[in-house]
């Protein structure tokens, strides 16, 4: 760490006349990674921010990354198909991209991972942040009798009516027709 020596003079007048005292103070010029210089003090980067190099100010983690400790020198990547919201100071600020829903892959890991919504499901990713987590990052099933044409569906309007085609068995003749909704 580089320092500048600052010499301060303090003067006072006593009964015997003028006296002077010197005080030497070490003031840092730069701080170690994970800290930033504020006035004359090295302060740790708060969770959600980092400083990778000596002398670098603390900056916020970018979308898709988080930092959950003070004096962080890096931000941690959430994973594919995930985004993060400010202040990005813990893994709970992670949310699935639209068309993806969170699933827990292991009973030993309480973190959800984002996977594509299957055919017949959609995820808008637009629920308010005060919505309980199990509902916020999940794939919703299309209404009865409807499905989606692909995975990663993002809107309820992606759900379309299921077309049912009935092919008669050999030798069976259909007389007339009717519409059946599954």
N, C-alpha and C positions, 0 to 999 in steps of 0.2 A: 504494500500500500504506500503510495506517495504522500508526503506531508509537506505543508508549507509551515515554516516557523513564523509565528506571529508574535511580535514583541509588543506588549502593552505597557505603557508607563502610567503609574498611579502617583499622583503628587498630593501632598498634604502640607499644611503649614503648621508647625509646632512651635513651642515656646523658644526653641533654640534656632528657629528659622525654617527655611525650606528643606524638605527631605524628599527623596525620590526612591521608588522601589520598582523593580522590573519583574514582570511575570511572563514566563515563556509558555505559550500554549501551542500544542500540535494540532493543526487543522488538516483533515484529510482532503486531498485533491480528487481522488477517485476511491471507489469502494470495490470490494470483492464482488464476484458474480453472485446474484441473488439479493443484492443490496443496491440502493441508490443514494446519491448524495443529496440531502435536503438541507439547505443552508450550510452548516458546518458539521452535520451529523450523518453518518451512514445508517440508513433505515432499511429494515428488511422489506422485501416485496411482499405484499399481502396476498393471501390465496386468490387465485384468478389472474395473477400477474407474475411476470418473471423478468429476470435480467441475466442474459447469457454470458456477458463478458464484463470484465473489470471496466468500470467507468460508464457502463451502459445504464440508462434510466430504466426503471421498471415499466414494462408495457403489458397490456392485456393479452391473454390467450386468444387466438383467433377461433372462428367457428369450427367446431369439430374437435376441439382440444380443451383441456382443463388443467388447473393446478390447485391442489387441495392443501398445500402446506405453505407456511411462510418461508421467506428467503429462497424461493424456487429459482432454479437456473434453467428449467425447461417446462414445457407444458406436455401433458400426456394426451395421446390421440385416443378418442373414444372408440372408433372402429368404423367399418364401412357402413354406409346407409344411415349415418347418424349425424345430427347437428347439435349444437349447444346454444344455450341462451345465457345472457349476462346474469350474474357476474362470472360465470364459468369457474366457480371456486370449489366444485365437487362433482362427482360422477352423476349426481342426481340432476344436474343441469343438462344432461344428455337426453335427447329425444329422437325418435325415429323420423326419418324423412317420410314424406307423403308416399303412400303405396307400400309402406313397411310397417310391421308391428313388432312389439317386443316380446320375446320369449326367454324364459330362463332355461339355460342349457344343462345346468347341473344343480343338484340339491346342495352342493358345497359352495355355490356361487350365487349370491343374492342379486347380482346384476342381470338386467335384461339385455339381450342382444337383438338387433334389428334384422328381421328376415322379411322377404317379400310376402305380401298378402297373396294367398292362394286364389285360384279361380273360384269365383263365387263370394269373394270378400273384397273389401276396400278399406283404405285408411286415408283420411283427409289430413291428419296431422295438425288440424286447426283448432282443436279444443283448447279452452283457456287453461293457463298454467295452474290454476287452483283446482282443476279437475283432478280427482284422485288418480295416482299414477297407473293403477291397473286398467283404467278406462282411457287414459290419455293416449298412450302409445299402443293401441291395439288395432287389429283388423276386425272390422264389423262385417257380419254376414249379410248378404243381400236378402231382401224380403222373400218369403215363401213363393216359389214358382219363378224366381229370377236368379240370374247368374251373371258373371262377367265373362268377357271374351278372352281375357288374358290375366296373367298375374300382375302385380304392382298397381292394381286399380286404385284411383285416388278420389273418386267422387261417388256419391249414391246414384247419380245419373249414369254411371258406368254399368249399373245393374240393368240387364235387359230380360225380357220375358223368355222363358225357355221354350223353344220350339220342339214339339213332340211329333214325331213321325211314326205312324203305326204301319208296319209292313205285315200284311197277312201271311200266314203260313201257306205253303204250297197247297193248292186245291181249295182254299177258302176264298169265297167271293164276298166283298163288302157291298152291301146294298144301302146306298145313302151315305151320309157322313154327318158328323157332329164335331163340335169343338169341345175339347176336354182341357181344362186348366189343371195342371198338376197340383 
